[in-house]
Amino acid sequence: MISDECIKMKDQELGTASHDTLYGELAIKSQEIQIRNIIKMSKRLNAFKSLCEQDKVILIKYASFEIITLRMVLNFNFQDMYWTANINTGKQDITCKLTAIILFNPNRPNLVNKNTIKLQQYVYFHLLKRYLQMKYRSELLSNGKLLRLIKNL
């Protein structure tokens, strides 16, 4: 185990500029990994596979930042102010559906197959709605949850 003394020495040796550089490099590396994971996830969706290359690139390009942000927010504990590494299954189901809704956004510029993309977004919206109805067993409660989720996208 590294002692506090050793950490303090290293902090003094590195200086604040090095810390900023290190954290910046870590943030960039983390985003690169997340974007690769978004691409892998997208390639598993049959609807995404059927799109032309131009639409695939546009959807990934414009959705990546939004998806990364969504996942960060969903993994943050606002009460105790920390990020969690693992999420429960229910939250994961919602995250997957919201990710697909964000990915299949027909309002991205220069899309060739807007109607197909719009249909896919609707499909995932409907799946999210049905999931919430089954989970909460109340249309009023599930619609309220759905509206709050979609409003924040």
Disulfide bonds with the S-S distance in Angstrom:
none
